[in-house]
């Protein structure tokens, strides 16, 4: 039996990363792998991390953009699921335009390990 283990990067590590500078490499297990301008390879799944001003903002985002709340990871900071990993970067770029969103980024995957 093979077990799939996803190793996620720290949320704070990539807060300032510009997702529009990523180059697509390949897809594996519904994760798209990209290379950044420094040659660092990272995976993007269907999850995003969003920090908002208050709880009402996250409820609005869920309804407006069909996002599913997976959980709260810090005060006013949530892990949300998009419809598909294909929409993750697009969703991040769109949500950056809202003033009440302090930050938004993909929940980056560092690597996949099979056991």
C-alpha positions as CSV (number, residue, x, y, z in Angstrom):
1,X,0.0,0.0,0.0
2,X,1.3,3.4,-0.9
3,X,0.5,6.4,1.3
4,X,0.5,9.9,-0.2
5,X,2.0,12.5,2.1
6,X,1.9,16.2,1.1
7,X,4.3,18.5,2.8
8,X,3.0,22.1,2.9
9,X,5.2,25.1,3.2
10,X,4.9,27.6,6.0
11,X,2.2,30.2,5.2
12,X,4.4,33.1,6.2
13,X,7.3,32.0,3.9
14,X,5.5,33.0,0.7
15,X,3.4,35.9,1.7
16,X,5.2,38.2,-0.6
17,X,5.6,35.8,-3.5
18,X,4.2,37.1,-6.8
19,X,2.2,34.2,-8.2
20,X,2.1,35.8,-11.6
21,X,5.9,35.1,-12.0
22,X,5.4,31.3,-11.9
23,X,6.1,29.0,-14.8
24,X,4.0,25.8,-15.1
25,X,6.1,22.5,-15.0
26,X,3.7,19.5,-14.6
27,X,0.7,18.2,-12.8
28,X,0.6,15.3,-10.3
29,X,-2.2,14.1,-8.0
30,X,-4.3,17.3,-8.7
31,X,-1.4,19.5,-7.8
32,X,0.1,21.8,-10.4
33,X,3.9,22.3,-10.0
34,X,5.5,25.6,-10.9
35,X,8.9,27.1,-10.9
36,X,9.4,30.6,-9.6
37,X,11.9,33.2,-10.9
38,X,14.7,31.7,-8.6
39,X,14.2,28.2,-9.9
40,X,12.4,27.0,-6.7
41,X,9.7,24.4,-7.5
42,X,6.5,24.5,-5.6
43,X,3.1,22.9,-5.9
44,X,-0.3,24.6,-5.9
45,X,-3.3,22.6,-4.9
46,X,-7.0,23.7,-4.6
47,X,-6.4,25.4,-1.2
48,X,-5.8,29.1,-0.4
49,X,-4.9,30.9,2.8
50,X,-6.8,34.1,3.4
51,X,-6.5,36.6,6.2
52,X,-9.5,39.0,6.4
53,X,-10.6,41.8,8.7
54,X,-13.5,39.9,10.3
55,X,-15.7,36.8,10.1
56,X,-18.4,38.4,7.9
57,X,-15.8,39.0,5.2
58,X,-15.0,35.3,5.0
59,X,-18.7,34.4,4.8
60,X,-19.1,36.8,1.9
61,X,-16.2,35.3,0.1
62,X,-17.5,31.7,0.5
63,X,-20.9,32.7,-1.0
64,X,-19.6,35.0,-3.7
65,X,-16.8,32.7,-5.0
66,X,-18.0,29.2,-4.1
67,X,-15.2,28.7,-1.7
68,X,-15.4,26.0,1.0
69,X,-14.0,26.7,4.5
70,X,-11.6,23.9,5.5
71,X,-10.6,25.5,8.8
72,X,-9.4,28.5,10.7
73,X,-5.6,28.5,11.1
74,X,-5.1,31.7,13.1
75,X,-7.3,34.7,14.1
76,X,-9.1,35.9,11.0
77,X,-7.0,33.5,8.9
78,X,-8.7,30.7,7.0
79,X,-7.8,27.8,4.8
80,X,-10.3,27.7,1.9
81,X,-10.8,25.3,-0.9
82,X,-11.4,26.5,-4.5
83,X,-13.4,24.5,-7.1
84,X,-10.1,23.1,-8.6
85,X,-6.4,23.6,-8.4
86,X,-6.7,25.1,-11.9
87,X,-8.6,28.1,-10.4
88,X,-6.2,28.7,-7.4
89,X,-3.9,31.3,-8.9
90,X,-6.8,33.1,-10.6
91,X,-8.7,33.2,-7.3
92,X,-5.6,34.6,-5.5
93,X,-5.2,37.4,-8.0
94,X,-8.9,38.2,-7.9
95,X,-9.1,38.3,-4.1
96,X,-6.0,40.6,-3.8
97,X,-8.3,43.4,-5.2
98,X,-10.5,43.4,-2.0
99,X,-9.5,46.0,0.6
100,X,-10.7,44.0,3.6
101,X,-8.3,41.1,2.7
102,X,-5.0,41.5,4.5
103,X,-3.4,38.8,2.4
104,X,-4.2,35.8,0.3
105,X,-1.9,33.1,-1.1
106,X,-2.0,29.5,-2.3
107,X,-1.4,26.8,0.3
108,X,1.9,25.8,-1.4
109,X,3.0,22.2,-1.5
110,X,6.7,21.6,-1.1
111,X,6.8,18.0,-2.3
112,X,4.8,14.7,-2.5
113,X,6.2,11.7,-0.7
114,X,5.0,8.1,-1.3
115,X,5.4,5.6,1.5
